[in-house]
Amino acid sequence: MKIIVCIKQVPGSSEVQIDPITGVLVRDGINTKMNPYDLYALEVALRLKEQHNATVKTISMGPPPAISVLKESLWMGCDDALLISDRKFGGADVVATAYTLSQGIKRLGEFDLIICGKQTTDGDTAQVGPEIAEYLHIPHVAYVEKILEVKEKSVIVRAIMDQDIETSEIAFPCLLTIEKGFVTPRLPSYKRGRQLKDVLIPVLTFKDVDDQDENHYGLKGSPTQVERMFAPLKKTEHVFLKGSSKEQANALYDLLKTRKLV
Ligand code: FAD
């Protein structure tokens, strides 16, 4: 079984800067880490590797420092890694990110399963996984919270959506996005880290992808763009509601209604 796991490097804290002109996150010189949700995706893939003799390749799209999360994935036990990086890919929104990743995945040859985290802690949209699946014309299940059975040509998974639990059998090749919390991600191995400390991670650039139309990548290929970015205003206004419980409840309802919150 051939598995690809998509992992993303995200800011290590909420102290981030936004480029006031492009509205894009300034990723240079900030503390970074692996997207926490992707650790669960990796753990699921590594368990499948152990139980079903699979190979696991990680792929990340981002600036050169994203190499560090790919190395971490190798230290955790993955077999191979690929960085997708080019200035032309910069400033991508969800659509352009998913498209670029799908172009990169196409260059990797055949696969059975793509595993993504449920969402990231910076962009936070939870859309990239399903969009990759659409671009690759393969089925997907999002919010998977358990792999129930792996068969020769399919996998049975349980997904959780708000209050609904859905069990589905999905044929390979397919894509899953993984909920956090149902496996405990392993730590990178010190020994593997020492063995692989000089490993070179290949980088796929614009010239390597099939679609050579620059308008499909980065800022140019992004239908959504940030118009304005600002820190939220902190308000410390208090309202005290008086009267009986019923009067207070009615007053609260009126207040929420006036503010269009209900
Ligand atoms: P999600 O969909 O939340 O990620 C799900 C999973 O997909 C991840 O767990 C991982 O497995 C995989 N994945 C996601 N990104 C990568 C990657 N780069 N490499 C490998 N795997 C990956 N997007 C818009 O569409 N419109 C906007 O206006 C917009 N504004 C933004 C403003 C700011 C300040 C920030 C920080 C982000 C903004 N984004 C916007 C989202 C941004 O472009 C995303 O970083 C990018 O599109 C990926 O989406 P996501 O982080 O929401 O991923």
Residues whose N, C-alpha, C, O or C-beta is under 5 A from the ligand:
A	BS01	FAD	C6 I7 K8 G23 L25 Y37 D38 I59 S60 M61 A92 D93 V94 V95 T97 I115 C116 G117 K118 Q119 T120 D122 G123 D124 T125 A126 Q127 V128 G129 T224 Q225 V226
